[in-house]
Amino acid sequence: MFSKACEYGIKASIYIAEQSLTGRKVSLKEISEAIESPTAYTSKILQHLCRSFIINSDKGPTGGFSMELLKMEKIKLSTIVFAIDGDSIYNGCGLGLKKCNEKKPCPVHNQFKLVRDELKKMLETTTVKTLAVDHEKKLTFLKR
């Protein structure tokens, strides 16, 4: 459903938010290990998240990646998904057809539309902070 970059972007955002709750900034290496993502690939994703103003990056000996508390309370998963994958997840065909629509639906169009609508609702109502707190409490996991 999500691209691999988007999956890593969501995981990284959750991990960074969780660490930021305790005032910690985290390094690229720590993030890539925590989310089991190749370091070079993670670096590109984190740059994209920084350019989209989702996470912060500070250089120097006390630097690292972080997220402001107010920001993590406002940022929804939909913000991260849109920053990395755009809005294709809300418009794409369940079977990957290019011209699937209401007038010319694919065999799963109506059922898939329901799934897409529920997914959109979840992404637009779930904050990064909620997921970070759940992860901090060990209610959820970012690794296999």
C-alpha positions as CSV (number, residue, x, y, z in Angstrom):
1,M,0.0,0.0,0.0
2,F,2.8,2.5,1.0
3,S,6.1,2.8,-0.9
4,K,9.1,1.5,1.0
5,A,10.3,5.1,1.4
6,C,7.0,6.0,3.0
7,E,7.1,3.0,5.4
8,Y,10.6,4.1,6.5
9,G,9.5,7.7,6.7
10,I,6.6,6.8,9.0
11,K,8.8,4.5,11.2
12,A,11.6,7.2,11.4
13,S,9.1,9.9,12.3
14,I,7.7,7.7,15.1
15,Y,11.1,6.9,16.4
16,I,12.3,10.5,16.3
17,A,9.1,11.7,18.0
18,E,9.5,9.0,20.8
19,Q,13.1,10.1,21.5
20,S,12.1,13.7,21.4
21,L,9.5,13.1,24.1
22,T,12.5,12.6,26.5
23,G,14.5,15.5,25.0
24,R,16.9,13.3,23.0
25,K,18.2,14.0,19.5
26,V,19.0,10.9,17.5
27,S,21.7,10.2,14.9
28,L,21.1,8.9,11.4
29,K,22.8,5.6,12.4
30,E,20.6,5.2,15.4
31,I,17.5,5.8,13.4
32,S,18.4,3.4,10.6
33,E,19.2,0.7,13.1
34,A,16.0,1.3,15.1
35,I,13.8,1.0,11.9
36,E,16.0,-1.6,10.1
37,S,16.6,0.6,7.1
38,P,19.8,1.0,5.0
39,T,21.6,4.1,6.3
40,A,22.0,5.8,2.9
41,Y,18.3,5.3,2.1
42,T,17.3,6.6,5.5
43,S,19.4,9.7,5.0
44,K,17.5,10.6,1.8
45,I,14.2,10.0,3.5
46,L,15.2,12.1,6.5
47,Q,16.3,14.9,4.2
48,H,12.9,14.8,2.6
49,L,11.2,14.9,6.0
50,C,13.3,17.9,7.0
51,R,12.5,19.8,3.8
52,S,8.8,19.1,4.4
53,F,9.2,20.6,8.0
54,I,8.1,17.3,9.6
55,I,11.4,16.8,11.5
56,N,14.3,19.0,12.6
57,S,18.0,18.4,11.9
58,D,20.7,20.1,13.9
59,K,24.4,19.8,13.0
60,G,27.4,19.7,15.3
61,P,28.4,17.8,18.4
62,T,25.0,18.3,20.1
63,G,23.1,17.8,16.8
64,G,20.8,15.1,15.5
65,F,17.2,14.6,14.4
66,S,14.3,15.7,16.6
67,M,10.7,16.8,16.5
68,E,9.1,19.6,18.5
69,L,6.3,18.5,20.9
70,L,3.8,20.9,19.4
71,K,4.6,19.7,16.0
72,M,4.2,16.0,16.9
73,E,0.8,16.8,18.4
74,K,-0.3,18.4,15.1
75,I,1.4,16.2,12.5
76,K,-0.9,13.5,11.2
77,L,0.3,10.4,9.4
78,S,-1.4,11.8,6.3
79,T,1.2,14.6,6.3
80,I,4.1,12.1,6.2
81,V,2.4,10.0,3.5
82,F,1.7,13.0,1.4
83,A,5.2,14.4,1.8
84,I,6.7,11.1,0.5
85,D,4.1,9.4,-1.7
86,G,1.8,12.2,-2.6
87,D,-1.9,11.5,-2.8
88,S,-1.8,8.4,-5.0
89,I,-2.8,6.2,-2.1
90,Y,-6.2,7.9,-2.1
91,N,-6.7,7.7,-5.9
92,G,-5.0,4.5,-7.1
93,C,-6.8,1.5,-8.4
94,G,-6.8,-1.6,-6.3
95,L,-5.7,-3.6,-9.3
96,G,-3.3,-1.0,-10.6
97,L,-5.4,0.0,-13.7
98,K,-4.7,3.5,-15.0
99,K,-8.3,4.3,-16.0
100,C,-10.3,2.9,-13.2
101,N,-13.0,5.3,-12.0
102,E,-16.7,5.5,-11.0
103,K,-17.8,5.4,-14.7
104,K,-15.4,2.6,-15.7
105,P,-14.7,0.6,-12.5
106,C,-12.4,-2.4,-12.1
107,P,-13.8,-5.6,-10.5
108,V,-12.7,-4.5,-7.0
109,H,-13.3,-0.7,-7.4
110,N,-16.3,-0.3,-5.0
111,Q,-14.8,-2.5,-2.2
112,F,-11.4,-0.9,-2.6
113,K,-12.9,2.6,-2.4
114,L,-14.3,1.7,1.1
115,V,-10.9,0.5,2.2
116,R,-9.2,3.7,0.8
117,D,-11.7,5.9,2.6
118,E,-11.1,4.1,5.9
119,L,-7.4,4.4,5.4
120,K,-7.7,8.1,4.6
121,K,-9.7,8.6,7.8
122,M,-7.1,6.8,9.9
123,L,-4.2,8.7,8.4
124,E,-5.9,12.0,8.8
125,T,-6.8,11.4,12.5
126,T,-3.7,9.7,13.9
127,T,-1.0,11.9,15.2
128,V,2.7,11.1,15.4
129,K,2.6,11.8,19.1
130,T,0.0,9.1,19.7
131,L,2.1,6.5,17.9
132,A,5.3,7.6,19.6
133,V,3.7,7.3,23.1
134,D,2.3,3.8,22.2
135,H,5.8,2.8,21.1
136,E,7.4,4.3,24.2
137,K,5.0,2.2,26.3
138,K,6.0,-0.9,24.3
139,L,2.5,-1.3,23.0
140,T,3.8,-1.2,19.4
141,F,7.0,-2.2,17.6
142,L,9.0,-0.8,14.8
143,K,11.2,-3.9,14.2
144,R,10.3,-7.4,13.4
